[in-house]
Amino acid sequence: MKLAHVLTGYTADRGGRDALALSVLVARSGDCSLTVAHIRPPGWGPPSPGRVDAEWTRFVQDRAMATLTEAAELAEAAGVAEPDRVVAIERGSGRGLATVARKSGADVIVIGSPPRGGRGRVTLGSTADQLLHSSPVPVALVPRGYAEDAPEALDRFTVAYRREPGCDAAVKLAAAAAGRLGLRLRLITLMIRGAGPAAIEEELLARVRRQYTTDLRNAARGPRRRGAVEVEIAEGRTVAAALGSLEWLPGELLICGSSRTGPLRRVFLGDTSMKIVRAAPRPVMILPRAPAGRMRTGKS
């Protein structure tokens, strides 16, 4: 996870500005290159006798270029000079962004949330749905309204950790990226409490806490980086409650690995990761699933 080339899916609305705000932070933190892309729909098919289709295509293309000009001006005002601009033609914006990422060599795709979601939370629309089942590179999802009160800089990467090889790989990648960008690194494990008898539950929870603490400490020993790796267990009756029990820095980025049941080298969310994304109070980056041989980077 080099994060040397950031690709932003930009639309001329609040979601596009939210995505751009996070992309600018990443680009400024590591002197990264930034590409802003707009995906427009294809034409109607064979040319019509009245050339209506050609006029419509010109109109859509002009709107797309105006959208990218707006994005470039916002990025330059925020301190990122001359971002690349790409207009791609595809029926699905998520598929279009994945294609642009492959062709441009982007390291991450950043998108905002659709307008129907709650402020400060990530909402998954059709673009996210396509990317979260097919993207060959990490996908960063930005909460609604992020640009209105964006932090000055990135502060810390937090990795949602569970004891399995895929998460060990995610820790290694996050540690390398955090070291390159000069950021703090935190590992968290979610501990969702049940609704059984209190005495039995507390005894079980105590054993689980001890095991999770050991797992987190072992995982934290793996990354070779300057400075300590912070570890925390987040407890709650739900995923949202567990995440809400933690302190979150303004410039925090939450990182999740893909489900181990998903396709190789693609982003794929499982049920728990989906709940984390929807409850996260900060942007979330989902990493693709790597081949098993490459995931054994720490203790499991």
Secondary structure as UniProt FT lines:
FT   STRAND          5..9
FT   HELIX           14..30
FT   STRAND          33..40
FT   TURN            49..50
FT   HELIX           52..77
FT   TURN            78..79
FT   STRAND          84..89
FT   HELIX           93..104
FT   STRAND          108..111
FT   TURN            115..116
FT   HELIX           126..131
FT   TURN            132..134
FT   STRAND          139..141
FT   HELIX           146..149
FT   STRAND          156..160
FT   HELIX           165..181
FT   STRAND          184..192
FT   HELIX           198..221
FT   STRAND          230..236
FT   HELIX           239..244
FT   TURN            250..251
FT   STRAND          252..257
FT   TURN            260..261
FT   TURN            264..265
FT   HELIX           271..279
FT   STRAND          284..287
FT   HELIX           292..295
//
